[in-house]
Amino acid sequence: MTEQTNPFESFQEQVDDAAASVDAKDGVITRLKNPERVLETNLTFERDDGSLETVRAYRSQFNGDRGPYKGGIRYHPGVTRDEVKALSGWMAYKCAVVDVPYGGGKGGIAIDPSDYSESELERLTRSFAKELRPIIGEDRDIPAPDVNTGQREMNWIKDTYETLENTTAPGVITGKAIDSGGSEGRVEATGRSVALAARETFDWLDRDLAGASVAVQGYGNAGSVAAALIDELGGNVVAVSDSSGGIHAPEGLDPRAVKEHKTETGAVSGYGDAASITNEELLTMDVDLLVPAALENAINGDLAADVAADVIVEAANGPLTPRADDVLVENGVHVVPDIFANAGGVTVSYFEWVQNRQRFYWTESRVNEELERIITEAFDGIIDAYEGRDVRDLRTAAYVVAIGRIVDAYGQAGSWP
């Protein structure tokens, strides 16, 4: 289903597409297509049987013109240097498009976490935190959860950093548990912004999300939360999938019940009387709204030709290849880009960081209200660029907005030897 597309090359192509509509020197655009630095390290840790294992880990710091680097840490066997470079670039533009004062960062360890015990993962995480210690900090680089990481890993990193630095610095990391300085509303934030993006897009298209048929590929945190919130907005979620396969019920599914089933069994398959489908069948299903919420490159150029959805809202990072974008534009499919649609996570991470710095914590209702304001204002800015700059699609419009803000920050700072 996926083609061998280098994610960093895809990212750079997206920047080039938008750069033609931005008033900036070629050298500045080249700078904004490459990370400022990349940490590549080998982590050696002890297994439960006393043996030692060495794995590769990365942290890319993409651009700090608008503030500290910001981005998640993922544990996945597919983690590569080019992947984290691309993801850190997407984070820089994601923060800029929603006007959050951060740069872009991303990290990862090339492992399958299911192969390790909790104690092994803790030793590995703390080993990585020790390597990250010189380059992270509340005003330097602020990691967060990503694929296969969560509050547990963030708490370990925070504790390791604070212990080694002999300080208290809850803002060094976000996505923490509430009792460790986390924010209300953080767990649902990414899925919530996806649902808000869908709502705003359907309103812009003068269509009703209530009653619209919806398919969600990927049923982790972002996909399952987005499905549940879209359901609350009246959307009819007819199909969902995960790595084990998918399920389809034309009359509609109960997204929260499906999540409970997945929690109990480890997969969405086998839920009730729903029919079994493949991930490819879900991605090409004739629905009003498709939400790809798994990993990058889920839809390539060949598969895009068979996509029948009217609107795609990207919950995952980079789920479409550049060729897929070309095909979908030709076919009149509106794609709401990842750097906007899934920006709820980093937005509420910013709220968490602000609360940590102030030592004053917000209610969940305030978090959700502020998130909705930022997402709706960002959408309006993207539409203004789309309609006012004569760009080809919403992705290019989002990059035009984001690049413009970063270019302005860089220019205002000036350059010096």
PAZALO-168878 format. One record per residue (C-alpha): residue number from 1; residue in three letters; x, y, z. Coordinates in pm, 1 decimal. Each point is the difference from the previous one (the first is absolute). Last residue first. Layout:
SITE     n   res         c1         c2         c3
SITE   NUM   ala          X          Y          Z
...
END
This chain:
SITE     n   res         c1         c2         c3
SITE   417   pro     2876.8     3652.8     1210.7
SITE   416   trp     -336.7      182.1       17.8
SITE   415   ser     -345.9      -38.7     -146.3
SITE   414   gly     -316.0      195.1       79.1
SITE   413   ala     -255.5      -90.8      265.5
SITE   412   gln     -279.9      168.0     -196.6
SITE   411   gly       93.1     -195.6     -310.9
SITE   410   tyr       -9.8     -335.5      177.3
SITE   409   ala     -333.6       78.8      164.2
SITE   408   asp     -147.2      116.7     -332.3
SITE   407   val      125.9     -310.4     -180.3
SITE   406   ile     -154.8     -217.9      272.0
SITE   405   arg     -337.2      173.3      -29.0
SITE   404   gly       -1.8      -10.2     -380.0
SITE   403   ile       98.8     -365.0        0.2
SITE   402   ala     -300.2      -85.0      216.0
SITE   401   val     -260.7      191.3     -201.0
SITE   400   val      134.5     -120.1     -335.3
SITE   399   tyr       27.1     -352.0      142.1
SITE   398   ala     -368.3        2.6       92.6
SITE   397   ala      -93.7      126.5     -347.9
SITE   396   thr      207.2     -274.7     -162.6
SITE   395   arg     -185.7     -258.8      203.8
SITE   394   leu     -337.2      161.1      -74.6
SITE   393   asp       43.3      -42.9     -374.5
SITE   392   arg      115.7      159.2     -326.5
SITE   391   val       99.7      346.1      113.0
SITE   390   asp     -176.8      313.1     -127.9
SITE   389   arg      143.8      218.5      276.2
SITE   388   gly     -330.1      147.2      124.1
SITE   387   glu     -228.9     -305.2        3.9
SITE   386   tyr      247.3     -246.4      146.2
SITE   385   ala      173.9      260.7      215.8
SITE   384   asp     -329.8      122.7      148.2
SITE   383   ile     -107.9     -363.3       43.7
SITE   382   ile      317.4      -75.3      194.6
SITE   381   gly      -51.1      303.8      223.4
SITE   380   asp     -360.1      -99.1       71.1
SITE   379   phe      119.5     -347.2       95.1
SITE   378   ala      252.8      148.2      241.4
SITE   377   glu     -271.0      206.3      168.8
SITE   376   thr     -219.0     -311.4       37.9
SITE   375   ile      286.4     -205.3      142.7
SITE   374   ile      112.6      270.3      244.1
SITE   373   arg     -348.6       68.8      132.5
SITE   372   glu      -81.9     -369.6       32.6
SITE   371   leu      320.0      -59.4      197.8
SITE   370   glu      -75.2      291.0      233.8
SITE   369   glu     -348.5     -137.6       69.2
SITE   368   asn      131.4     -353.5       51.6
SITE   367   val      264.0      112.7      249.3
SITE   366   arg     -250.3      222.4      182.7
SITE   365   ser     -247.6     -289.3       27.5
SITE   364   glu      274.5     -229.6      127.2
SITE   363   thr       73.9      239.5      284.1
SITE   362   trp      331.9      183.5        3.8
SITE   361   tyr      308.0      -33.1      218.2
SITE   360   phe      224.9      263.4      156.1
SITE   359   arg      366.2      -74.3       60.7
SITE   358   gln       70.4      278.8     -251.0
SITE   357   arg      269.3     -192.0     -188.6
SITE   356   asn     -189.4     -328.7       28.8
SITE   355   gln     -326.3      162.4     -112.4
SITE   354   val      172.1      148.6     -305.5
SITE   353   trp      157.1     -338.0      -78.8
SITE   352   glu     -337.4     -172.6       27.8
SITE   351   phe     -161.3      260.1     -228.2
SITE   350   tyr      280.1      -59.0     -251.1
SITE   349   ser      -66.4     -372.9       23.7
SITE   348   val     -363.0       94.1      -64.4
SITE   347   thr      106.3      157.1     -328.6
SITE   346   val      244.2     -280.9      -77.8
SITE   345   gly     -275.6     -258.3       19.5
SITE   344   gly     -265.0      211.7     -167.6
SITE   343   ala      222.8       36.5     -305.7
SITE   342   asn     -149.2     -311.9     -157.8
SITE   341   ala     -199.6      183.0     -265.3
SITE   340   phe      243.8      282.7      -67.1
SITE   339   ile      334.7     -159.3      -78.8
SITE   338   asp     -192.7     -310.8     -103.2
SITE   337   pro     -160.3      161.8     -301.0
SITE   336   val     -373.7       26.2      -75.8
SITE   335   val      -24.4     -172.6     -337.9
SITE   334   his     -288.8      106.7     -227.2
SITE   333   val      -55.0     -255.9     -276.9
SITE   332   gly      -48.2      154.9     -344.1
SITE   331   asn      138.9     -291.3     -198.9
SITE   330   glu      301.8      193.7     -128.1
SITE   329   val       73.7      114.5      355.2
SITE   328   leu      -26.3     -362.5      113.4
SITE   327   val      244.9     -119.2     -263.2
SITE   326   asp      259.4      265.1       81.8
SITE   325   asp      -29.0      -63.5      373.5
SITE   324   ala       48.1     -371.7      -59.4
SITE   323   arg      316.1       82.1     -195.1
SITE   322   pro      128.8      198.9      297.8
SITE   321   thr      -59.9     -302.3      227.4
SITE   320   leu     -295.3       13.7      238.7
SITE   319   pro        1.0     -106.9      367.9
SITE   318   gly      261.4      264.3       90.1
SITE   317   asn      -72.5       29.0      371.5
SITE   316   ala     -321.1     -173.8       99.8
SITE   315   ala     -334.5      172.3       64.3
SITE   314   glu      -27.6      113.4     -361.2
SITE   313   val     -350.4      116.7      -90.3
SITE   312   ile     -106.2     -130.6     -340.6
SITE   311   val     -314.9      134.0     -168.4
SITE   310   asp     -208.7     -138.3     -288.5
SITE   309   ala       97.4     -362.9       56.0
SITE   308   ala       27.3     -231.0     -303.6
SITE   307   val      372.9      -77.0        9.2
SITE   306   asp       79.2     -228.1     -295.0
SITE   305   ala      251.0      230.3     -171.5
SITE   304   ala      153.5       62.5      342.2
SITE   303   leu      101.4     -366.5       15.6
SITE   302   asp      234.8       37.2     -294.0
SITE   301   gly      145.0      329.6      119.9
SITE   300   asn       67.4     -120.0      353.3
SITE   299   ile     -228.8       -1.0      303.1
SITE   298   ala      134.7     -128.4      333.4
SITE   297   asn      327.6      189.5      -53.1
SITE   296   glu       33.7      101.0      367.8
SITE   295   leu     -141.7     -197.5      291.9
SITE   294   ala     -358.2      -46.9      123.7
SITE   293   ala     -279.4      257.8       27.2
SITE   292   pro     -133.7       28.0     -356.0
SITE   291   val     -341.7      166.6       43.5
SITE   290   leu     -232.1      -36.2     -299.5
SITE   289   leu     -316.4      209.1      -24.9
SITE   288   asp     -298.0      -24.5     -235.5
SITE   287   val       41.7     -371.5      -55.7
SITE   286   asp       44.3     -229.1     -302.0
SITE   285   met      267.3     -232.5      139.7
SITE   284   thr      349.3       15.7     -150.8
SITE   283   leu      187.9       34.4      329.6
SITE   282   leu     -222.3     -259.7      165.6
SITE   281   glu       61.5     -256.5     -273.0
SITE   280   glu      373.0       59.2       31.8
SITE   279   asn      -14.1      -54.8      375.4
SITE   278   thr     -172.7     -332.5      -58.3
SITE   277   ile     -363.1      -71.3       84.1
SITE   276   ser     -184.5     -217.9      251.7
SITE   275   ala     -375.6       47.3       33.9
SITE   274   ala     -139.9      136.9      324.3
SITE   273   asp     -222.1     -239.6      197.5
SITE   272   gly      154.6       85.2      334.9
SITE   271   tyr      369.0       94.3       -5.7
SITE   270   gly      216.6     -285.4     -126.3
SITE   269   ser      266.2      228.5     -139.3
SITE   268   val       66.3      317.4      198.0
SITE   267   ala      312.4     -154.8      151.7
SITE   266   gly      175.7      -56.2      336.5
SITE   265   thr     -287.7     -198.1      149.1
SITE   264   glu     -110.2      203.9      302.5
SITE   263   thr      134.4      339.5     -107.5
SITE   262   lys     -122.1      -62.0     -355.2
SITE   261   his     -351.2      -84.2      125.4
SITE   260   glu       -2.1      313.6      216.8
SITE   259   lys      103.5      204.3     -303.8
SITE   258   val     -280.1     -156.8     -204.6
SITE   257   ala     -245.1       94.7      274.7
SITE   256   arg      126.6      358.1      -15.8
SITE   255   pro      -37.5       14.9     -377.6
SITE   254   asp     -357.5     -137.6       -5.7
SITE   253   leu      -20.2     -114.8     -361.0
SITE   252   gly     -226.7      103.2     -285.7
SITE   251   glu     -282.1     -138.8     -215.1
SITE   250   pro      249.3      -97.2     -269.7
SITE   249   ala      204.9     -205.8      251.1
SITE   248   his      362.2      -56.3      -98.2
SITE   247   ile      293.4     -143.7      191.8
SITE   246   gly      373.0       20.8      -62.8
SITE   245   gly      328.9     -186.3        5.6
SITE   244   ser      258.3     -102.3      259.2
SITE   243   ser      200.5      323.4      -32.9
SITE   242   asp     -307.2      204.7       87.7
SITE   241   ser     -329.6       68.6     -174.1
SITE   240   val     -321.9      198.0       16.2
SITE   239   ala     -316.5        4.8     -210.6
SITE   238   val     -351.1      150.0        7.3
SITE   237   val       54.6      300.9      226.9
SITE   236   asn     -316.2      207.6      -53.4
SITE   235   gly       75.9      363.7       75.7
SITE   234   gly     -234.9      177.2      239.9
SITE   233   leu      245.3      220.6      188.4
SITE   232   glu       14.0     -263.4      276.3
SITE   231   asp      104.3     -255.8     -264.5
SITE   230   ile      276.1      237.4     -108.7
SITE   229   leu      109.7        4.7      365.1
SITE   228   ala        9.0     -379.9       26.9
SITE   227   ala      178.4      -48.1     -332.7
SITE   226   ala      258.1      268.1       82.8
SITE   225   val       66.1     -165.6      337.0
SITE   224   ser       45.4     -341.3     -163.0
SITE   223   gly      226.3      129.7     -274.2
SITE   222   ala      224.9      215.2      219.6
SITE   221   asn       39.7     -255.6      280.2
SITE   220   gly       48.9     -307.9     -214.2
SITE   219   tyr     -257.1     -111.1     -251.2
SITE   218   gly      170.0       41.2     -336.8
SITE   217   gln     -205.9       51.1     -316.1
SITE   216   val     -322.6      184.7       82.1
SITE   215   ala     -299.3       -8.1     -237.6
SITE   214   val     -283.7      254.1       21.1
SITE   213   ser     -345.4       30.3     -156.3
SITE   212   ala     -155.8      344.0       42.0
SITE   211   gly     -321.3        4.6      204.4
SITE   210   ala       90.7      316.9      185.0
SITE   209   leu      305.8      140.2     -175.8
SITE   208   asp     -230.3      221.9     -203.7
SITE   207   arg      144.5      155.5     -313.1
SITE   206   asp       54.6      364.5      -86.6
SITE   205   leu      358.2      -77.3     -103.9
SITE   204   trp      123.3      237.8      269.6
SITE   203   asp     -231.3     -166.5      255.2
SITE   202   phe      132.7     -342.8     -104.1
SITE   201   thr      355.2      124.6       45.8
SITE   200   glu      -69.9      156.5      340.7
SITE   199   arg     -156.9     -319.6      132.5
SITE   198   ala      278.1     -220.9     -134.2
SITE   197   ala      264.4      227.4      152.3
SITE   196   leu     -184.0       -7.6      332.7
SITE   195   ala       -4.1     -382.2       -9.5
SITE   194   val      372.1      -12.3      -81.1
SITE   193   ser       67.7      257.4      274.0
SITE   192   arg     -182.2     -222.2      249.6
SITE   191   gly      193.8     -309.4     -105.3
SITE   190   thr      326.3      177.2       72.4
SITE   189   ala     -122.0      146.0      331.1
SITE   188   glu     -162.8     -309.1      151.9
SITE   187   val      290.1      -93.1      229.7
SITE   186   arg       89.5      363.9       69.5
SITE   185   gly     -341.4      110.6      131.7
SITE   184   glu      118.2       69.9      352.9
SITE   183   ser      366.3       79.2        3.9
SITE   182   gly      293.1     -192.4      142.5
SITE   181   gly      203.5      106.6      299.9
SITE   180   ser       95.8     -337.8      146.8
SITE   179   asp     -341.2      -54.8      161.4
SITE   178   ile     -168.1       59.5     -336.3
SITE   177   ala      215.5     -256.9     -180.8
SITE   176   lys      249.6      150.4     -240.9
SITE   175   gly      -59.7       89.7     -364.8
SITE   174   thr      257.2      274.7       19.8
SITE   173   ile      371.5        7.8       78.8
SITE   172   val      250.4      243.2      147.2
SITE   171   gly     -293.1      199.9      139.0
SITE   170   pro       -2.7     -204.6      322.4
SITE   169   ala      340.4      144.8       93.9
SITE   168   thr       91.4      -65.3      363.6
SITE   167   thr      376.0       -5.8       44.5
SITE   166   asn      297.6     -222.2       72.5
SITE   165   glu       90.8       -8.5     -371.5
SITE   164   leu       50.2     -377.4        4.0
SITE   163   thr     -311.2      -58.1      209.9
SITE   162   glu     -213.7      248.4     -194.4
SITE   161   tyr       99.4     -154.6     -332.8
SITE   160   thr      -59.4     -357.1      114.2
SITE   159   asp     -334.7       87.0      160.8
SITE   158   lys     -122.8      182.4     -309.5
SITE   157   ile      109.5     -282.4     -229.9
SITE   156   trp     -171.9     -262.0      216.9
SITE   155   asn     -321.7      207.6       17.6
SITE   154   met        4.1       36.1     -378.5
SITE   153   glu       33.5     -377.6      -39.8
SITE   152   arg     -301.5      -66.4      220.6
SITE   151   gln     -210.3      279.7     -149.0
SITE   150   gly       21.5     -143.2     -349.1
SITE   149   thr      220.6     -174.9     -253.8
SITE   148   asn      -89.5     -243.5     -277.8
SITE   147   val      -23.1      270.1     -270.6
SITE   146   asp       52.6      345.5      152.3
SITE   145   pro       36.3      144.2      347.5
SITE   144   ala      170.3      336.2       66.6
SITE   143   pro      343.9      160.4      -17.9
SITE   142   ile       76.4      363.1       95.1
SITE   141   asp      316.7      146.7     -148.4
SITE   140   arg      180.7      310.2      121.9
SITE   139   asp     -199.0      224.6      237.2
SITE   138   glu     -139.8     -271.0      229.1
SITE   137   gly      300.5     -222.1      -66.8
SITE   136   ile      146.2     -237.8     -256.3
SITE   135   ile      346.0       -7.1     -160.6
SITE   134   pro      231.9     -109.0      282.6
SITE   133   arg     -254.1     -248.3      148.9
SITE   132   leu      -78.3     -186.8     -319.6
SITE   131   glu      262.4     -269.7       61.3
SITE   130   lys     -118.3      -47.5      359.5
SITE   129   ala     -362.3       -6.5     -119.7
SITE   128   phe       91.4     -278.1     -243.9
SITE   127   ser      142.9     -211.2      282.6
SITE   126   arg     -310.0       78.2      208.1
SITE   125   thr     -218.6     -127.0     -281.6
SITE   124   leu      204.1     -318.7      -41.5
SITE   123   arg       -5.7      -77.5      372.4
SITE   122   glu     -374.6       65.5       11.0
SITE   121   leu      -62.4     -209.3     -309.1
SITE   120   glu      188.8     -288.5      157.7
SITE   119   ser     -205.2       31.3      320.9
SITE   118   glu     -322.3        1.4     -201.3
SITE   117   ser      102.4     -313.0     -186.6
SITE   116   tyr      122.9       10.6     -357.9
SITE   115   asp      -99.9     -145.9     -337.9
SITE   114   ser     -328.1      195.1       -4.0
SITE   113   pro      211.0      316.5      -16.0
SITE   112   asp      103.1      -75.9     -359.9
SITE   111   ile      325.6      191.6      -22.3
SITE   110   ala      166.4      278.1     -201.0
SITE   109   ile       -6.5      276.3      261.7
SITE   108   gly     -151.4      334.5      -88.8
SITE   107   gly       24.0      372.8        2.4
SITE   106   lys     -166.8      306.1     -142.9
SITE   105   gly       45.2      376.7       15.1
SITE   104   gly     -154.5      308.4     -151.7
SITE   103   gly       -3.2      360.1      118.8
SITE   102   tyr     -242.8      138.9      251.7
SITE   101   pro     -211.3      311.6       50.1
SITE   100   val     -342.5     -150.2      -91.9
SITE    99   asp     -141.8      185.1     -300.0
SITE    98   val     -224.9     -285.1     -123.2
SITE    97   val      189.7       -9.1     -331.8
SITE    96   ala      330.9       64.6      176.1
SITE    95   cys      -20.4     -294.2      237.4
SITE    94   lys      -87.6     -234.6     -285.5
SITE    93   tyr      277.1      148.9     -212.3
SITE    92   ala      267.7      -84.2      255.2
SITE    91   met     -164.7     -335.8       73.8
SITE    90   trp        2.1      -97.8     -368.0
SITE    89   gly      372.2       70.2       -2.3
SITE    88   ser       55.2     -214.6      308.3
SITE    87   leu     -195.7     -280.2     -166.2
SITE    86   ala      214.2       20.0     -311.3
SITE    85   lys      326.1      -11.0      195.2
SITE    84   val     -140.4     -279.4      219.0
SITE    83   glu      -76.4     -208.1     -309.1
SITE    82   asp      332.6       73.0     -168.9
SITE    81   arg      194.6     -126.3      302.0
SITE    80   thr     -207.4     -315.1       19.2
SITE    79   val     -280.7     -137.2      220.2
SITE    78   gly     -168.9     -299.6     -166.2
SITE    77   pro       39.2     -228.0      303.1
SITE    76   his     -217.0      239.0      203.5
SITE    75   tyr       37.7      189.0      326.6
SITE    74   arg      -95.4      362.6      -54.3
SITE    73   ile      114.4      323.4      165.9
SITE    72   gly     -208.9      309.0      -58.6
SITE    71   gly       63.1      355.1     -105.2
SITE    70   lys       96.8      350.5      103.2
SITE    69   tyr      312.3      207.6      -58.4
SITE    68   pro       -0.8      319.5      206.5
SITE    67   gly     -127.0      319.2     -165.1
SITE    66   arg      -88.0      165.1     -331.2
SITE    65   asp      336.1      -23.1     -177.5
SITE    64   gly       86.0     -336.4      154.8
SITE    63   asn       -9.9     -225.1     -304.6
SITE    62   phe       52.2     -371.6      -47.6
SITE    61   gln      139.4     -160.2      311.1
SITE    60   ser       20.2     -371.7      -80.8
SITE    59   arg       40.1     -257.0      278.2
SITE    58   tyr      106.6     -354.3      -83.7
SITE    57   ala       40.5     -349.6      146.7
SITE    56   arg      175.0     -321.4     -106.4
SITE    55   val       -5.6     -313.6      214.2
SITE    54   thr      260.5     -187.6      204.8
SITE    53   glu      -86.0     -301.4      215.2
SITE    52   leu      167.9     -130.4      312.3
SITE    51   ser      -74.7     -332.0      169.0
SITE    50   gly     -107.7      -22.1      363.2
SITE    49   asp     -312.4     -207.7      -62.8
SITE    48   asp     -222.7      305.2       49.2
SITE    47   arg      180.2      183.5     -277.8
SITE    46   glu      263.7      260.2       78.9
SITE    45   phe       39.3      311.6     -210.7
SITE    44   thr      228.2      129.7     -273.5
SITE    43   leu     -128.7      302.8     -190.7
SITE    42   asn      170.8       95.8     -325.3
SITE    41   thr      -38.5      365.2      -93.1
SITE    40   glu      -96.4      226.6     -287.0
SITE    39   leu      -66.2      360.9       96.0
SITE    38   val     -112.2      210.4     -295.4
SITE    37   arg       63.3      372.1      -48.4
SITE    36   glu     -146.5      308.8     -168.9
SITE    35   pro     -242.7     -209.4     -198.2
SITE    34   asn      -40.0       58.5     -373.7
SITE    33   lys     -272.9      141.9     -223.5
SITE    32   leu      -21.2      339.0      174.1
SITE    31   arg      365.2       73.3      -73.2
SITE    30   thr      -58.6      -67.3     -369.3
SITE    29   ile     -294.9      241.0       16.0
SITE    28   val      223.2      267.6      151.0
SITE    27   gly      264.2      -51.2     -266.5
SITE    26   asp     -257.0       37.3     -274.4
SITE    25   lys     -103.9      340.7      133.2
SITE    24   ala     -352.7       41.0      130.2
SITE    23   asp     -332.8      133.9     -125.7
SITE    22   val     -220.3     -307.1       33.2
SITE    21   ser     -223.0     -141.3     -275.0
SITE    20   ala      279.1     -191.0     -175.3
SITE    19   ala      104.1     -135.4      340.9
SITE    18   ala     -321.6     -200.3       31.8
SITE    17   asp       87.4     -279.4     -240.2
SITE    16   asp      363.5        6.2      117.2
SITE    15   val     -109.9      -61.7      360.1
SITE    14   gln     -210.1     -298.6     -108.6
SITE    13   glu      293.6     -139.0     -198.6
SITE    12   gln      222.5       30.2      305.7
SITE    11   phe     -246.4     -200.2      208.7
SITE    10   ser      -27.8     -273.5     -261.4
SITE     9   glu      380.6      -21.0      -20.1
SITE     8   phe       10.7      -36.2      377.9
SITE     7   pro     -265.9     -270.2       -9.1
SITE     6   asn      193.6     -211.8     -251.9
SITE     5   thr     -262.8     -176.2     -207.9
SITE     4   gln       21.7     -375.2      -49.1
SITE     3   glu     -362.5      -52.1      -95.7
SITE     2   thr     -269.5     -101.2      244.4
SITE     1   met     -292.9     -236.2      -60.6
END
